[in-house]
Amino acid sequence: MKILKFSLIFFIFLIISCDSTSPEIYAEAKIDEILTELVLSFNANDLDQIMQYYHQDYKQFQNGYYLSKSDIYDKWEYRLAEYLMLEIDDREIELIGDFRAVVHCKMSFLSLTGVLEFDEPSQENGDISYFYKTVSGEWKICGENFHEFGKTRLIED
């Protein structure tokens, strides 16, 4: 009887532990899903869909000044006008604590005349590299300098 009880408890524990996903794996999967959605949205020429992944208080220091969400909107609008397709390859997601992440990847914009490729993040780019987790559990692209504006914990949606 004791062996049966022990076996049953062990079996239940085994089932429960097999079904759980670590928070790190879940966070990486959600961020990777956003990157995939960015590609699909770009390739469907859907600027509004792209912008939904950016936090309203986005801040990224680039070329001597801070980019806001409005600047990023303009940047993506230009990209959509100039390029036909986007690819995001060689993705590596680095989690920093429970609510920040940095994405390292290669972004490629394809047009009829060629390909523009660059690494994210870099001195010139980084507009899809820096993520923060919101209070509701969503991940948003916020820019590298977002934390310098008092954003040091989970952020408001």
C-alpha positions in Angstrom: 0.0 0.0 0.0 2.8 2.4 0.9 4.5 1.7 -2.5 1.3 2.4 -4.3 0.8 5.7 -2.5 4.4 6.7 -3.2 4.1 5.7 -6.8 0.9 7.7 -7.2 2.4 10.8 -5.6 5.5 10.5 -7.7 3.4 10.1 -10.9 1.3 13.2 -10.0 4.5 15.2 -9.3 6.0 14.0 -12.6 2.9 15.1 -14.6 2.8 18.5 -13.0 6.5 19.2 -13.4 6.5 18.1 -17.1 3.7 20.5 -18.0 5.3 23.7 -16.6 7.4 26.1 -18.6 10.1 28.2 -17.0 9.5 32.0 -17.0 12.7 32.5 -19.0 11.6 30.1 -21.8 8.2 31.7 -21.8 9.7 35.3 -22.0 12.1 34.3 -24.8 9.2 32.7 -26.7 7.0 35.8 -26.4 9.8 38.1 -27.5 10.6 35.8 -30.4 6.9 35.8 -31.3 7.0 39.6 -31.5 10.0 39.6 -33.8 8.2 37.1 -36.1 5.1 39.4 -36.0 7.3 42.4 -36.9 8.5 40.5 -40.0 4.9 39.4 -41.0 3.6 42.9 -40.4 6.3 44.5 -42.5 5.9 42.1 -45.3 2.2 42.8 -45.2 2.9 46.5 -45.3 1.1 47.1 -42.0 2.7 50.0 -40.2 0.0 50.1 -37.5 0.6 46.5 -36.6 4.4 47.1 -36.3 3.8 50.1 -34.0 1.6 48.2 -31.6 4.8 46.4 -30.3 6.4 49.7 -29.3 5.8 51.3 -25.9 4.4 54.8 -25.9 7.4 56.1 -24.0 10.0 54.6 -26.3 13.5 56.2 -26.0 16.6 55.4 -28.0 19.7 57.6 -28.3 20.9 57.5 -31.9 23.0 59.8 -34.0 23.2 62.5 -31.4 19.6 62.7 -30.3 16.8 60.7 -28.6 14.3 58.9 -30.8 10.7 58.8 -29.7 7.9 56.5 -30.8 7.0 59.1 -33.3 10.5 59.0 -34.8 10.3 55.2 -34.9 7.0 55.5 -36.7 8.7 57.7 -39.4 11.6 55.3 -39.6 9.3 52.3 -40.3 7.2 54.4 -42.7 10.4 55.1 -44.7 11.5 51.4 -44.6 8.1 50.3 -45.8 8.3 52.8 -48.7 11.9 51.7 -49.7 11.9 47.9 -49.1 9.7 45.0 -50.0 10.6 42.5 -47.4 12.1 42.2 -43.9 14.0 39.3 -42.4 15.2 39.0 -38.8 17.8 36.2 -38.5 20.4 34.9 -36.0 18.2 35.8 -33.0 19.6 35.7 -29.6 17.5 36.9 -26.6 19.3 38.0 -23.5 17.1 38.3 -20.5 18.2 40.9 -17.9 16.3 40.1 -14.7 12.6 39.5 -14.8 11.5 42.5 -16.9 14.2 43.5 -19.4 15.6 41.9 -22.4 18.1 42.7 -25.3 17.7 41.1 -28.7 20.8 40.5 -30.8 20.0 39.7 -34.4 20.6 40.5 -38.0 18.0 42.7 -39.7 17.8 42.5 -43.5 15.6 44.8 -45.7 15.2 43.5 -49.3 14.4 45.6 -52.3 14.5 45.2 -56.0 17.9 46.8 -56.1 19.6 45.0 -53.2 19.7 44.2 -49.5 20.4 46.5 -46.5 21.7 44.4 -43.6 22.8 45.4 -40.1 23.2 43.9 -36.7 21.0 44.8 -33.8 21.9 46.5 -31.5 24.7 48.7 -32.8 25.8 52.3 -32.6 23.5 53.2 -35.5 20.6 50.9 -34.8 18.8 49.3 -32.0 15.2 50.1 -32.6 14.0 46.5 -32.2 16.6 45.4 -29.6 15.4 46.6 -26.1 12.4 45.1 -24.5 10.6 45.7 -21.2 7.8 43.8 -19.6 4.6 45.6 -18.7 2.6 45.2 -15.5 0.1 43.1 -17.5 2.9 40.7 -18.6 3.2 42.0 -22.2 6.7 42.6 -23.7 7.1 46.0 -25.4 10.0 47.5 -27.5 11.1 50.5 -25.4 14.6 51.5 -26.6 18.0 51.3 -24.9 17.6 54.6 -23.0 14.1 53.9 -21.7 15.4 53.0 -18.2 17.2 56.4 -18.0 13.8 58.1 -17.8 12.8 56.4 -14.5 11.7 53.1 -15.9 13.5 50.6 -13.6 10.7 48.2 -12.8 7.7 46.7 -14.6 6.2 49.4 -16.7 2.7 50.6 -17.2 0.9 49.4 -20.3 
